[in-house]
Amino acid sequence: MYTLKKSLGQHFLKDENISNKIVDSLRSFQFNHLLEVGPGGGALTKYLLQLPGIELKCIELDDEKVIWLLQNYPLLHDKIIHGSILEITKPFEEPFMVVGNFPYNISSQILFRILEWKESVQGMIGMFQREVAQRVVSKEGSKVYGVTSALVQAFFDVDYLFEVDESAFIPPPKVKSAVISLKPKMNYIPMKSERSYFVLVKTAFNQRRKTLRNAVKSLFDAAELKSEIFDKRAEQLSVENFGALTFKMK
């Protein structure tokens, strides 16, 4: 067998019903290329290998798991990328789907990686710590609505699919988990530029307790800051509000 490495945030899925629910969730997407992030002990991989007409690649950082996967799933020969999703180049030249029981210690960074690749990503089904999943799908007005919410929702439609109990994993994590999906928006929200949108959102939430007038004053001329919208705090603005404001930035 293999060992589980706490340093890599490894909590491997053992519940076959959950594995099947995740794989079934993929059926609402159209794709020919699939990237699995963190296959670990192969709980999802063994089912993903059975998907007809799909080119699968798996990215795994842990040396021991790479060896174990190749020994137990010979079909993975030439399909494993040995490395970190945060460091590799885009895995396919063609559009692709992303799936995984993501390592919780880098799950937010994985979302930002998907944002970097958004022109090629056809969708994502991912397992996250429940609090992270709730943050991604939360809307304006929620206490957990923040940078991740506003950045992801500007480019993807998000859905909270189902929750997963601690007992579904080895070892059981100390938190509950949830599976969410991302589907690319047919049309991105209007914005001056992606860079201006990212700067505005991050600056606004960096001082989320302040009104926008104080939090983002460096990004706007004094005349613009007189608008009523700047009386609000970042968590009160929808992604459409943020997009509209980018056109008024310096």
N, C-alpha and C positions, 0 to 999 in steps of 0.2 A: 504494500500500500504506500501511501504518501503521507507526509506530515503537513500540518496546517500552520501557516506562518502569520502570527498576529501582526507583524510589522507590515505585511502586505494587505492587511484588512481582509483576510480570507475567512469567509463563512460560506461553506459549500452547501448548495441546495440538495436536500435528500428526498423531498416530497415529490413523488412522480406526478401527482395531480397538478401541482403548481407548475412543474416543467411543461406538462401538456397544455395548461392554460396559456402559458407564455407563447409556446409554439403556435397554438391555435390563434392567438392574437395577431400573428404575422399574416394570417390569411386575408386580412382586410386591406393588405398592401399589395401593390404590383411591383415585383422586383425580380431580377435575375442574378444579382450579386449580393452576398450577405457577409457582413463582418460580425463575428462574435467576439466580444471583449471579455477577457478573463474566463476562459472555458473551465479552468480549475480541474475538477474531477469528472468533467464530461456530462454533468446532469442534463444540460440542454443540448450539448454537442451531439450526443447519440441520436437525438431526434432530428436535429438540424441536418445531419448527414443523410437522412432519409427523404428530405424534401426533393421532389423531382425537378430536374432542370435548373438547379440552383448551384452557382459556383460559390463555395464557402471558403472563407479564410478566418482563422482564429488568431487572436493576438494574446500571447501569454508571456509574462515577464519572468515567472519563476522557473528556473532551470529544471528542478525536480518534476514539476508538473508537465513540462514539455516532454521529458523522457517518458513519463507515465502515460501521457495521452497517446504518444506514438506507439508505445507497446500495446496498449489496450484498444486503440482505434487505428489500425493500419491505413484506413482510408484517409487519415489526416496527413499522410506523407505529402510534403510540398504544399500543405495548406496552413501550416502554423507559422506565424510571424513571431519570432522570439524577440520580444522587446516591450516597450511601454507605448500605449496609445498616445501618450502626451509627447512622444519624441519621434514617432515614425512619420514617414511621408504618407500621403493619401494612399490607401491600400489598393484601390482600383482606379483605372482610368475611366471606367464606365460609372454611371450612377449606381449607388448601392444602398442597402438597408443596414441598420445597426441594431444588434440585440445583445443583451447581456445581463447577468447578475453582477452588477458593477461593484468593484471594490469600494466600500463606503468612504474610505479615507481620501479618495480622489474623484468621487462621483461628480462633484460640482465642476471640477476641472475637465472631466470628460464631456460635460454639457458644453463648455466653452470650446472644446475641440470640435464638437459637432457643429457649433456655430461657425467655426472657421471653415468647415467643409460643407456648409449648408447648400451650396450650389450643386453639390453632387449627392447629398444625402436624401434618399427618397422617404425616409422615415426612421423612427426608432421605437423599440419596445425595450424598456429598461427597468430593472429592479433597483430601488433606492431605499435608503433609510426613510421611514415614513415622513419625518419632519422635512427632509429635503424634497421629497415628492410633493408634499403639500405646498411648499414654498414655490415650486416650479409652476404649479397650476393655479395658485391663488390670484385673485383679482384685486384691483385697486380698492382700498378701504379696509383690507385685511391687515392684521398686525404682522403677518409673515410675508406679505407682498414686498418684494425688494428688487435688488439688481438682477438676480437670476430670473425672477418672474418677468420683469419688463424686457430683458434682452431676449429671452427665449420666445416669449409670446409675440414679439414683433415680427418673427419670421416663421413660427410654427403654430399650428393649432394643437393645443395640449389636452389630453384626457387622462383622468385618474381612473385606472381600470379596476384594480382590486388590491386589497391589503393581504399581507402574508404574516402569519404568526411566527414567533421566534422558534417554535418547535420544528419548523420546516427545514432548519439548517443544522449543520454540524460545523463547529460548535454553535449552540444557540447564541445569537447576538443579544446584547442587553437592550436592544431597541426593536420596535416593530418595523416592518418593511412594507413597501407598496410598489406596485408596478404601474408605470405611466407610459403613454404613447405620445410621440410627436409626429405630426404630419405637416409637411411644408405648406405654408399658405399659398393659395393660388395667386394672390397678389400681396406683396409686402405692404405694410402700412406706409403712407407717404412720409418721406423724411428728406431733409436736405442732403444728407449723406450718412452712410453707416457710421463713419468716424464721429460725426457730430452727435449722432444719436447715442452712441456708446459713451462719449464724453459727458453728455448732458445727464444721462441716467446715473452713471457712476458718481458724478459730482453731486447730484441731488440727494442720492441715498447715503452719501458719505457723511452728511449732516442731517439725517432724516428727522430729527426733532425740531429743526429750524424751519421757518417758512422758506419757500423757494427763493423769495426775494433776498434772503440772507445767504442761503446755501449756494446759489448759482450766480450771484451778482457779478462775478468776474467774467461770465460768459455773455452778458447782455449789456447794451447801452442803457444809461439811466432812464431814458424816455420809455423804453420797452418795459422796464421793471415796474412802471406805474400800473400796468394791467392787473385786473383783479385776480387773475389766475396765480399770480405770484404771492397771493395771500395764503395759498394752500401749501400743504407739506407734500413731499414726494409720494408718500403712500396713497394720496388722494387722487393722483393723476393716472389715467389710463394710458396704455401704450399709444393710443391715437393722440392723446393730449401731448405726450412727450414728442411724438413725431411732428406734430404741428408746431411745437415750440422751436424745433431745430431750425425752422426757416427764419426765425427772428434772432438767431444767435449772431454774434459779431462775425 
